[in-house]
Amino acid sequence: MTTDHEAAERLARGLPLREALDCSSAQSWAALDLGVRVLAWESPHLLPAHDRPAGRRLRWEWGAPLRSVRLRSPSPGESELALALCHPDGRIREAALGQAAGVPALVPLVIVRCADWAGPVRERARTLLAQVPPAALAPWAELVVLLSRRGQGGFALDLLGQALREGPAERVETLLVSGDRATRRFAHRIALDRRLLTPVRLARIAAGCDDATLQDLCADEAMATMGGQDHNEVLVTLLTARAPRVRAAGVTALRRTGRHDEARRFLADRSGVVRACARYVLRQGGTDPLPLYRSMCAAPAEHPGACAGLGECGVQADAALLWPLLAHPLPAVRLHTVAGLRALDAVTREGLTPLLDDPSSAVVRAATRALLPDAAGFSRQWLCDRAAADRPRPVRVAAQRLLRAAGHTCPSG
């Protein structure tokens, strides 16, 4: 959030509200509130509290109790009121609220003042906001959600929640695609409470978004509410999702529908969490995944992830199946094989050291992670030679990580 006071200065110099700042942005209103305070410190003569000739800027009554402060100007403009609503002096903020009623353009600043640190200002703003029609509050949902993170920010959020729960569904629908992540999450929770989203739509949202919270929220609700008519479409959508957590939810749902055997094709998924869910579903259906993994590792090019899966559920003797696969031509096989050996606690320095020169940088990183616990076993000079500038970058990075893990440094020059 910017703390720049340029918008506040533009207002103070007489620009209309809509020209001084981006009125559609929640961040702009929050920044204006802070910017006026900066302006009050750096250029106090620009603010309404400064005694200037009548007609050029507002003047205020000083020295009175907080609730008896009144504006001298009977009809201040939007710009002047906006500055007053953000003024460092709580008496001025409260007095400005008295004239902000019925001015739609200033609703955002009334929302800001609902979270004010000064109790009298906060209570007056809340009384004012409670009179705002729900249709006029919903467009400022992003600002309400932003301010809800403040200690006194819950009032406006409760009002917004009530407006969305009791109002037309279109208000909620609009916020489901908000550009603000927190607002989207809030709107989706309201939509779930109101049962506005079908299981198929929930599955599509989970599969199509990149927000882990929404992925979990929508995938779980899709599985909980899907019926006989739509469960196949829900499952297909979840199982083909790009996000591992969504695929994992779909695999877990196979158990609920009695389709345990379909989890076989996810035993070699590239994601460990999906593989774990697939093993769980198969075991619930009476199938032991371990023999399946051993069979897959006989043809690893078709199932690279099986090499990691074998390590995750295998026994120590299964390492003998994995060691030869470190020389497999496919980088994905080598990568998952390293993961499988780590899971079996079968890593040896001699066995993985050749992979520090692997042509795949991903394999080099995986081998380095596996070797870090045994970094002290490497020769410092050998690692320093590999950290030289003429080495490929993955090799240099691996050597530097191993040097740090062993507590070594290379001599300069």
C-alpha positions as CSV (number, residue, x, y, z in Angstrom):
1,M,0.0,0.0,0.0
2,T,1.4,3.4,-1.0
3,T,1.8,6.1,1.6
4,D,2.4,8.8,-1.0
5,H,0.5,12.0,-0.2
6,E,0.2,13.2,-3.8
7,A,-3.5,12.5,-4.0
8,A,-4.1,14.4,-0.7
9,E,-2.1,17.3,-2.0
10,R,-4.2,17.3,-5.3
11,L,-7.4,17.5,-3.2
12,A,-6.0,20.3,-1.1
13,R,-5.2,22.3,-4.2
14,G,-8.8,22.1,-5.4
15,L,-8.9,19.1,-7.8
16,P,-12.2,17.2,-7.8
17,L,-12.2,13.9,-5.9
18,R,-12.4,11.8,-9.1
19,E,-9.4,13.5,-10.6
20,A,-7.3,13.4,-7.5
21,L,-7.3,9.7,-7.0
22,D,-8.4,6.4,-8.4
23,C,-11.8,6.2,-6.8
24,S,-12.4,2.6,-7.9
25,S,-9.3,1.3,-5.9
26,A,-9.6,0.2,-2.3
27,Q,-5.9,0.8,-1.9
28,S,-6.3,4.4,-3.1
29,W,-8.7,5.2,-0.3
30,A,-6.6,3.6,2.4
31,A,-3.6,5.4,1.0
32,L,-5.5,8.7,1.0
33,D,-6.3,8.3,4.7
34,L,-2.6,7.9,5.4
35,G,-1.5,10.5,2.8
36,V,-3.5,13.3,4.5
37,R,-1.7,12.6,7.7
38,V,1.6,12.8,5.9
39,L,0.5,16.1,4.3
40,A,-0.5,17.4,7.7
41,W,3.0,16.9,8.9
42,E,4.8,18.2,5.7
43,S,2.4,20.9,4.5
44,P,-0.1,21.7,7.2
45,H,-1.0,25.0,5.5
46,L,-2.8,23.0,2.8
47,L,-5.3,21.4,5.1
48,P,-8.7,22.8,6.0
49,A,-7.7,23.4,9.6
50,H,-5.4,26.2,8.6
51,D,-7.0,29.6,8.9
52,R,-7.3,30.9,5.3
53,P,-9.5,33.5,3.7
54,A,-13.2,32.5,3.7
55,G,-14.3,30.9,0.5
56,R,-11.0,29.5,-0.5
57,R,-10.8,26.6,2.0
58,L,-12.9,25.3,4.9
59,R,-12.2,26.6,8.4
60,W,-13.1,24.8,11.6
61,E,-14.1,25.7,15.1
62,W,-11.2,24.9,17.5
63,G,-11.1,24.5,21.3
64,A,-14.5,23.0,21.7
65,P,-15.3,19.5,23.1
66,L,-15.1,16.7,20.6
67,R,-18.8,16.4,19.9
68,S,-19.4,20.1,19.6
69,V,-17.0,20.9,16.8
70,R,-18.8,22.3,13.8
71,L,-17.8,23.2,10.3
72,R,-18.1,26.9,9.6
73,S,-18.8,26.3,5.9
74,P,-22.5,25.3,5.5
75,S,-21.9,23.3,2.2
76,P,-18.3,22.0,1.9
77,G,-17.4,20.2,-1.4
78,E,-16.5,16.6,-1.8
79,S,-12.8,17.3,-1.9
80,E,-12.8,19.4,1.3
81,L,-14.9,16.8,3.1
82,A,-12.6,14.0,2.0
83,L,-9.6,15.9,3.5
84,A,-11.5,16.5,6.6
85,L,-12.6,12.9,7.0
86,C,-8.9,11.9,7.0
87,H,-7.6,14.8,9.1
88,P,-5.2,13.9,12.0
89,D,-7.5,15.7,14.5
90,G,-10.3,13.4,15.6
91,R,-12.6,16.4,16.2
92,I,-12.4,17.4,12.6
93,R,-12.9,13.8,11.3
94,E,-16.1,13.5,13.5
95,A,-17.4,16.9,12.4
96,A,-16.9,16.0,8.8
97,L,-18.9,12.8,9.3
98,G,-21.9,15.0,10.1
99,Q,-21.9,16.4,6.6
100,A,-20.9,13.3,4.8
101,A,-24.3,11.7,5.1
102,G,-26.0,11.3,1.8
103,V,-22.8,11.9,-0.2
104,P,-22.3,8.6,-2.2
105,A,-18.8,9.5,-3.3
106,L,-17.7,9.6,0.4
107,V,-19.0,6.2,1.4
108,P,-15.5,4.7,1.1
109,L,-14.1,7.2,3.7
110,V,-17.1,6.5,6.0
111,I,-16.0,2.8,5.8
112,V,-12.5,3.8,6.6
113,R,-13.7,5.8,9.7
114,C,-15.6,2.8,10.9
115,A,-12.2,1.4,11.8
116,D,-11.0,4.7,13.4
117,W,-8.9,4.4,16.5
118,A,-11.0,7.2,18.2
119,G,-14.2,5.8,19.7
120,P,-16.5,8.8,19.1
121,V,-15.4,9.0,15.4
122,R,-15.8,5.3,15.0
123,E,-19.3,5.2,16.5
124,R,-20.5,8.1,14.4
125,A,-19.2,6.5,11.2
126,R,-20.8,3.2,12.1
127,T,-24.2,4.9,12.7
128,L,-23.8,6.5,9.3
129,L,-22.7,3.4,7.5
130,A,-25.6,1.4,8.9
131,Q,-27.9,3.8,7.0
132,V,-26.2,3.2,3.7
133,P,-28.4,1.0,1.4
134,P,-26.9,-2.5,0.9
135,A,-26.6,-1.9,-2.8
136,A,-24.4,1.0,-2.2
137,L,-22.1,-0.9,0.2
138,A,-21.4,-4.0,-2.0
139,P,-19.3,-2.1,-4.6
140,W,-16.9,-1.3,-1.8
141,A,-16.4,-4.9,-0.7
142,E,-12.7,-4.9,-1.5
143,L,-12.2,-1.9,0.8
144,V,-14.3,-3.4,3.6
145,V,-12.3,-6.6,3.4
146,L,-9.0,-4.8,3.4
147,L,-9.9,-2.8,6.5
148,S,-11.3,-5.8,8.3
149,R,-7.6,-6.7,9.0
150,R,-7.5,-3.7,11.4
151,G,-8.4,-4.1,15.0
152,Q,-11.7,-2.3,14.7
153,G,-12.5,-3.4,11.1
154,G,-15.1,-6.0,11.9
155,F,-18.2,-3.8,11.9
156,A,-18.2,-2.9,8.2
157,L,-17.4,-6.6,7.3
158,D,-20.4,-7.8,9.3
159,L,-22.7,-5.3,7.5
160,L,-21.3,-6.4,4.1
161,G,-21.8,-10.0,5.0
162,Q,-25.4,-9.4,6.0
163,A,-26.0,-7.4,2.7
164,L,-24.6,-10.3,0.7
165,R,-26.5,-13.0,2.5
166,E,-29.8,-11.3,2.3
167,G,-29.6,-9.5,-1.0
168,P,-29.9,-10.8,-4.6
169,A,-27.5,-13.5,-5.7
170,E,-26.1,-11.1,-8.4
171,R,-24.2,-9.1,-5.8
172,V,-22.4,-12.2,-4.6
173,E,-21.7,-13.4,-8.2
174,T,-20.0,-10.1,-9.0
175,L,-17.6,-10.5,-6.1
176,L,-16.7,-14.1,-7.0
177,V,-14.5,-12.7,-9.8
178,S,-13.1,-9.8,-7.9
179,G,-9.5,-8.8,-8.6
180,D,-8.7,-9.0,-4.9
181,R,-8.0,-12.4,-3.5
182,A,-9.3,-11.8,0.0
183,T,-12.6,-10.5,-1.4
184,R,-13.0,-13.5,-3.7
185,R,-12.5,-15.8,-0.7
186,F,-15.1,-13.9,1.3
187,A,-17.6,-13.9,-1.5
188,H,-17.1,-17.7,-2.1
189,R,-17.8,-18.4,1.6
190,I,-21.0,-16.4,1.3
191,A,-21.9,-18.3,-1.9
192,L,-21.3,-21.6,-0.1
193,D,-23.5,-20.5,2.8
194,R,-26.3,-19.6,0.4
195,R,-25.8,-22.7,-1.8
196,L,-25.4,-20.6,-4.9
197,L,-22.9,-22.8,-6.6
198,T,-23.5,-26.3,-8.0
199,P,-21.0,-29.1,-7.4
200,V,-19.9,-29.0,-11.0
201,R,-19.3,-25.3,-10.9
202,L,-17.4,-25.7,-7.6
203,A,-15.2,-28.3,-9.1
204,R,-14.4,-26.1,-12.1
205,I,-13.6,-23.2,-9.8
206,A,-11.2,-25.4,-7.8
207,A,-9.6,-26.7,-11.0
208,G,-9.3,-23.3,-12.6
209,C,-8.0,-21.0,-9.9
210,D,-4.5,-20.7,-8.5
211,D,-5.6,-19.9,-4.9
212,A,-4.9,-22.8,-2.6
213,T,-7.5,-21.7,-0.1
214,L,-10.2,-21.6,-2.8
215,Q,-9.0,-24.8,-4.2
216,D,-9.5,-26.6,-0.9
217,L,-12.8,-24.8,-0.1
218,C,-14.4,-25.5,-3.4
219,A,-13.1,-29.0,-4.0
220,D,-14.2,-30.1,-0.5
221,E,-17.7,-28.6,-1.0
222,A,-18.0,-30.1,-4.5
223,M,-17.3,-33.6,-3.1
224,A,-19.6,-33.1,-0.1
225,T,-22.6,-31.9,-2.2
226,M,-22.2,-33.9,-5.5
227,G,-25.1,-36.3,-6.3
228,G,-25.5,-39.3,-8.5
229,Q,-26.3,-37.2,-11.6
230,D,-23.2,-35.0,-11.5
231,H,-20.6,-37.0,-9.6
232,N,-18.9,-38.2,-12.7
233,E,-18.4,-34.7,-14.1
234,V,-17.2,-33.4,-10.7
235,L,-14.7,-36.2,-10.5
236,V,-13.4,-35.8,-14.0
237,T,-12.9,-32.1,-13.4
238,L,-11.0,-32.6,-10.2
239,L,-8.9,-35.5,-11.4
240,T,-7.7,-33.6,-14.5
241,A,-6.9,-30.4,-12.6
242,R,-3.4,-29.0,-12.8
243,A,-3.1,-28.3,-9.1
244,P,-1.9,-31.3,-7.1
245,R,-4.2,-30.5,-4.1
246,V,-7.2,-30.5,-6.4
247,R,-6.3,-33.8,-8.0
248,A,-5.7,-35.3,-4.6
249,A,-9.2,-34.3,-3.6
250,G,-10.6,-36.0,-6.7
251,V,-8.6,-39.1,-5.9
252,T,-9.9,-39.2,-2.4
253,A,-13.4,-38.8,-3.7
254,L,-13.1,-42.0,-5.7
255,R,-13.5,-43.9,-2.4
256,R,-16.8,-42.3,-1.7
257,T,-18.2,-43.3,-5.1
258,G,-16.8,-46.9,-4.8
259,R,-14.4,-46.4,-7.7
260,H,-11.3,-47.5,-5.8
261,D,-9.6,-49.2,-8.7
262,E,-9.5,-46.0,-10.7
263,A,-6.9,-44.7,-8.2
264,R,-4.3,-47.0,-9.8
265,R,-3.4,-44.5,-12.5
266,F,-2.5,-41.9,-9.9
267,L,0.0,-44.1,-8.1
268,A,2.7,-42.6,-10.3
269,D,1.4,-39.0,-10.2
270,R,4.2,-36.4,-10.2
271,S,2.9,-35.1,-6.9
272,G,3.6,-36.9,-3.6
273,V,0.3,-35.9,-2.0
274,V,-1.7,-37.3,-5.0
275,R,0.3,-40.6,-4.8
276,A,-0.4,-40.9,-1.1
277,C,-4.1,-40.4,-1.7
278,A,-4.1,-43.0,-4.4
279,R,-2.4,-45.5,-2.1
280,Y,-5.0,-44.8,0.6
281,V,-7.9,-45.3,-1.7
282,L,-6.5,-48.5,-3.1
283,R,-5.9,-49.9,0.4
284,Q,-9.5,-49.0,1.3
285,G,-10.6,-51.1,-1.7
286,G,-8.5,-54.0,-0.6
287,T,-5.5,-53.5,-3.0
288,D,-1.9,-53.4,-1.9
289,P,-0.1,-50.7,-3.9
290,L,3.4,-52.1,-3.2
291,P,3.3,-54.9,-5.9
292,L,1.9,-52.4,-8.4
293,Y,4.8,-50.0,-7.8
294,R,7.3,-52.8,-8.2
295,S,5.7,-53.7,-11.5
296,M,5.7,-50.1,-12.7
297,C,9.4,-49.6,-11.9
298,A,10.1,-52.4,-14.4
299,A,9.0,-49.9,-17.1
300,P,9.8,-46.6,-15.5
301,A,9.7,-44.5,-18.7
302,E,5.9,-45.0,-18.6
303,H,5.6,-44.2,-14.9
304,P,8.5,-42.0,-13.7
305,G,6.6,-41.1,-10.5
306,A,6.4,-44.7,-9.5
307,C,10.1,-44.6,-8.6
308,A,9.3,-42.1,-5.8
309,G,6.1,-44.0,-4.9
310,L,8.0,-47.2,-4.4
311,G,10.3,-45.5,-1.9
312,E,7.3,-44.0,-0.1
313,C,5.7,-47.3,0.7
314,G,8.4,-49.9,0.0
315,V,10.9,-51.7,2.2
316,Q,14.6,-51.4,2.4
317,A,15.1,-54.2,-0.1
318,D,13.3,-52.2,-2.7
319,A,16.3,-49.9,-3.0
320,A,17.9,-52.6,-5.2
321,L,15.2,-51.9,-7.8
322,L,15.9,-48.2,-7.7
323,W,19.7,-47.9,-7.9
324,P,20.0,-49.0,-11.5
325,L,17.4,-46.4,-12.5
326,L,19.8,-43.5,-11.6
327,A,21.3,-44.2,-15.0
328,H,18.0,-44.1,-16.9
329,P,18.1,-41.8,-19.9
330,L,14.9,-39.9,-18.8
331,P,15.6,-37.0,-16.3
332,A,12.2,-37.5,-14.8
333,V,13.0,-41.1,-13.9
334,R,16.3,-40.1,-12.4
335,L,14.7,-37.3,-10.4
336,H,12.0,-39.5,-8.9
337,T,14.5,-42.3,-8.2
338,V,16.5,-39.9,-6.0
339,A,13.3,-39.1,-4.2
340,G,12.5,-42.8,-3.7
341,L,15.9,-43.6,-2.3
342,R,15.6,-40.7,0.1
343,A,12.2,-42.0,1.3
344,L,13.8,-45.4,1.9
345,D,16.7,-43.8,3.7
346,A,19.0,-45.6,1.3
347,V,21.1,-42.7,0.1
348,T,24.8,-43.1,-0.1
349,R,27.4,-40.5,-1.0
350,E,29.1,-42.8,-3.4
351,G,25.9,-43.7,-5.2
352,L,24.6,-40.1,-5.7
353,T,27.8,-38.1,-6.2
354,P,27.8,-38.8,-10.0
355,L,24.5,-37.0,-10.2
356,L,26.1,-33.8,-9.2
357,D,27.2,-33.6,-12.8
358,D,23.9,-34.6,-14.3
359,P,22.8,-32.7,-17.4
360,S,19.4,-32.0,-15.8
361,S,19.6,-29.2,-13.2
362,A,16.5,-30.6,-11.5
363,V,18.4,-33.9,-10.9
364,V,21.4,-32.0,-9.6
365,R,19.3,-30.1,-7.1
366,A,17.6,-33.3,-6.0
367,A,20.9,-35.1,-5.5
368,T,22.3,-32.1,-3.7
369,R,19.4,-32.1,-1.2
370,A,19.9,-35.8,-0.6
371,L,23.6,-35.4,0.0
372,L,23.5,-32.4,2.4
373,P,23.4,-34.5,5.5
374,D,26.6,-36.2,4.4
375,A,28.3,-33.0,3.2
376,A,31.1,-33.3,5.7
377,G,32.3,-36.4,3.9
378,F,33.3,-34.5,0.8
379,S,36.8,-33.1,0.4
380,R,36.8,-29.4,0.8
381,Q,39.2,-28.9,-2.0
382,W,37.1,-31.1,-4.3
383,L,34.0,-28.9,-3.6
384,C,36.0,-25.7,-4.0
385,D,37.2,-26.8,-7.4
386,R,33.6,-27.5,-8.4
387,A,32.5,-24.0,-7.2
388,A,35.0,-22.3,-9.5
389,A,33.6,-19.8,-12.0
390,D,34.4,-22.0,-15.1
391,R,32.0,-24.7,-13.9
392,P,28.3,-24.9,-15.1
393,R,26.0,-22.9,-12.8
394,P,24.1,-26.0,-11.4
395,V,27.5,-27.6,-10.5
396,R,28.7,-24.4,-8.8
397,V,25.4,-24.0,-6.8
398,A,25.5,-27.6,-5.7
399,A,29.2,-27.3,-4.5
400,Q,28.4,-24.1,-2.6
401,R,25.4,-25.6,-0.8
402,L,27.5,-28.6,0.2
403,L,30.4,-26.4,1.4
404,R,28.0,-24.4,3.6
405,A,26.4,-27.6,4.9
406,A,29.9,-28.9,5.9
407,G,30.8,-25.5,7.4
408,H,33.6,-24.9,4.9
409,T,34.6,-21.8,2.9
410,C,36.8,-21.6,-0.1
411,P,40.0,-19.5,0.0
412,S,39.7,-16.3,-2.0
413,G,41.4,-16.1,-5.4
